[in-house]
Amino acid sequence: MLILPRHDLSQLNTLGLACTARAWCQIQSTEALVDALQWADAQQLPVVVLGQGSNVLLPPVLDALVLQIAIPACQVIGRDGDRIRVKVGAGENWHQLVEKTLKMGCFGLENLALIPGLAGAAPVQNIGAYGVELADFVSSVTCLNRLTLEAAELSRQQCTFAYRDSFFKSDAGRGWIITDMVLDLWQQAQVNVTYGGLSDELQRNGITEPEPWQVKDAVVAIRRRKLPDPIESPNAGSFFKNPVVSAEKAGSLLKKWPQMPQYPQPNSSLKLAAAWLIEAAGWKGKSLGPVAMSEQQALVLVNRGGATLDDVLDLELAVQSAVDTMFGLRLEREPLCYRLDGSIIS
């Protein structure tokens, strides 16, 4: 275990915010994780877990031990009926994992292709795209308690997955660090192309009975076309969650804006498109200092060079205020936002 002091994180967060960590360590085993946590305790330092930095907002200084979990694993550990059980280490690159599982003949993750980040962050956010959520496939998540250093295996139910949410985003859940998880994938192809944009993409390519790898390729093509590349335009992906509202609220909005996209949810609520709301409020492509809402995708906040966390939060507030004034809706930030001491800004 090698702990590096005063480590530059500016290249370790996709929004490209300048940030220096008091200390940094890459973790490749549960044993190394325990050692690092004991070191942080002896130094009286808080601990921040940072994967590939694709869904975080960092302050100029993090007075904490920053851990990058790089525990590898991608192996079949069992079969049950039409399902195949795969153990996944928290350090696996997510998109590479999607491709690995397809090559292994394990199906279901193809709709989640090209989502940035590591596998260990996926349950925290309950990543989802094109009609599929990670929660559809999680059997269990193994994690380590930061204080007691005891390991626990949480079932899917104990993870309390919800839209872009999980137990791990709660106050209690932040006390646990994910080391691996078990996914129940399909042994036979079970493609899900119910999402309109995905089915349209496949039809444009003349594919009427898609194979899982064709679904994956279609998702990759859509994402590359719609979303700015973090290498070219530093960003943290979708900056705001799509708001979910009651049928009554959705109905009143639709009367005034009949063109507003609305997506029915299982509990009779409706999900609205945050990108549409932001564009309608006049913020697509609009800058505030060195940050802007992308011209390519209104939901994505981009760093045009030299931005700080304060710049990002100023633009966040401006967009929230504009949408609230126009629609009576408060957009909620999606990336985790850290203070200097490693705590989360809600």
WOMOLIN-V895985 format. One record per helix or strand of 2 or more residues. SS is the DSSP state (H for helix, E for strand). FROM is the first residue (numbers start at 1). LEN is the number of residues. Records with the same first field share a line. If there is no record, write none. Layout:
SS: FROM-LEN, FROM-LEN
This chain:
E: 3-6, 20-8, 46-4, 56-2, 61-9, 74-7, 83-7, 128-2, 132-2, 138-8, 151-5, 176-11, 235-4, 244-2, 262-3, 270-3, 287-2, 291-3, 300-4, 336-3
H: 30-14, 94-10, 110-3, 119-7, 134-3, 167-3, 173-3, 196-9, 212-15, 247-10, 274-7, 309-19
